[in-house]
Amino acid sequence: MQGTITPRASRGAAGHPATAPQLELVLDELAYGVAVTTGAGELVHANHAARQELNRNRALWLQNGRLRVQSPQDQQTLQGALAKAAAGRRSLITLGGAESQRLSLAVVPMRRPQEGAPAHAALMFSRPSVCGSLMLCFFARSHSLTSAEENVLGILCQGYSAPEIARHLQVAVSTVRSHVRSLCAKTRSSGVRELVNRVAMLPPVAPAPLLHEPMH
């Protein structure tokens, strides 16, 4: 990683200041990527989820400490969003050409720590899917789901019906429906719609200890 931004200390209920390392640890527990850059696209800080996405070298990656994109059009889009952030305005942009490589970002201006300091922008990454593997695992463990039930739930979250899931898993439709009934019972959901909505509305917390990965 190329550097670390030092947030202004905030005070909790007991009046103790929250230090930069503590705030970085909190950011690393988020399932969503969060990065901070300068107006020129130089990386200042990235949490674990953002580092994972940047290391995939898809729609957005890091080269020599600076954010890079696939095409001149994406570069113009990113630069425009960073310029708006420097002027105090927010943007919602999408980078990447192929659907499998697209990445949505909210680009949000950050307050300058002091007058004359360079402007920074916070890049908030989209979650890859309604129920990413980490969040789904977290939810499954919390409700004592079996591996088969977790598998069915993951496919349900992608919008497939019971017959489609049965064909995909090469099992009987009755088997899938049995898993769905068990899922609803264990999670106290009234049906598939409520079940999927509950997964979609989960707090964006990563369920396992995260390893810090070096940036390329």
Backbone hydrogen bonds, N-H to C=O, Kabsch-Sander energy under -0.5 kcal/mol:
donor,donor_aa,acceptor,acceptor_aa,energy
10,S,18,A,-0.5
12,G,16,H,-1.8
15,G,12,G,-1.5
18,A,10,S,-3.0
19,T,17,P,-0.6
23,L,19,T,-2.1
24,E,20,A,-2.3
25,L,21,P,-1.9
26,V,22,Q,-1.9
27,L,23,L,-2.3
28,D,24,E,-2.0
29,E,25,L,-0.7
29,E,26,V,-1.1
30,L,27,L,-1.4
31,A,204,P,-2.6
32,Y,204,P,-0.5
35,A,123,L,-2.4
36,V,45,H,-3.2
37,T,121,A,-2.5
38,T,42,E,-2.0
39,G,119,A,-0.9
41,G,38,T,-1.8
43,L,65,G,-2.4
44,V,36,V,-3.3
45,H,36,V,-1.7
47,N,34,V,-2.4
51,R,47,N,-2.4
52,Q,48,H,-2.3
53,E,49,A,-1.9
54,L,50,A,-2.7
55,N,51,R,-2.2
56,R,52,Q,-0.6
56,R,53,E,-1.1
57,N,54,L,-1.2
58,R,53,E,-0.5
58,R,60,L,-0.6
61,W,68,R,-2.1
63,Q,66,R,-2.6
66,R,63,Q,-1.6
67,L,41,G,-2.7
68,R,61,W,-3.2
70,Q,59,A,-0.6
75,Q,71,S,-2.3
76,Q,72,P,-2.3
77,T,73,Q,-2.2
78,L,74,D,-2.8
79,Q,75,Q,-2.7
80,G,76,Q,-2.3
81,A,77,T,-2.0
82,L,78,L,-2.4
83,A,79,Q,-2.2
84,K,80,G,-2.1
85,A,81,A,-2.2
86,A,82,L,-2.0
87,A,83,A,-1.1
88,G,85,A,-1.7
89,R,84,K,-3.1
91,S,107,V,-1.9
93,I,105,L,-2.7
95,L,103,L,-2.8
101,Q,98,A,-1.6
102,R,98,A,-0.6
102,R,99,E,-0.9
103,L,95,L,-2.4
105,L,93,I,-2.9
106,A,124,M,-2.2
107,V,91,S,-2.8
107,V,105,L,-0.6
108,V,106,A,-0.7
108,V,122,A,-2.9
110,M,120,H,-2.0
117,A,114,Q,-2.0
121,A,37,T,-2.5
122,A,108,V,-3.2
123,L,35,A,-3.5
123,L,121,A,-0.5
124,M,106,A,-2.7
124,M,122,A,-0.6
125,F,33,G,-2.9
125,F,123,L,-0.6
126,S,104,S,-1.8
132,G,129,S,-0.6
136,L,132,G,-2.9
137,C,133,S,-2.1
138,F,134,L,-2.2
139,F,135,M,-2.6
140,A,136,L,-2.8
141,R,137,C,-2.5
142,S,138,F,-2.0
143,H,139,F,-1.2
144,S,141,R,-1.1
145,L,140,A,-2.5
150,E,146,T,-2.6
151,N,147,S,-2.1
152,V,148,A,-2.3
153,L,149,E,-2.6
154,G,150,E,-2.2
155,I,151,N,-1.6
156,L,152,V,-2.5
157,C,153,L,-2.3
158,Q,155,I,-1.0
159,G,156,L,-2.2
160,Y,155,I,-1.4
165,I,161,S,-2.6
166,A,162,A,-2.5
167,R,163,P,-2.0
168,H,164,E,-2.2
169,L,165,I,-2.8
170,Q,166,A,-1.1
171,V,166,A,-2.1
175,T,172,A,-0.5
176,V,172,A,-1.6
177,R,173,V,-2.7
178,S,174,S,-1.9
179,H,175,T,-2.0
180,V,176,V,-2.4
181,R,177,R,-2.4
182,S,178,S,-2.1
183,L,179,H,-2.7
184,C,180,V,-2.6
185,A,181,R,-2.2
186,K,182,S,-2.8
187,T,183,L,-2.1
188,R,184,C,-0.6
188,R,185,A,-0.5
189,S,184,C,-2.3
195,L,191,G,-2.2
196,V,192,V,-3.0
197,N,193,R,-2.4
198,R,194,E,-2.2
199,V,195,L,-1.7
200,A,196,V,-2.5
201,M,197,N,-1.6
202,L,199,V,-1.4
205,V,203,P,-2.6
206,A,29,E,-3.4
213,E,211,L,-0.5
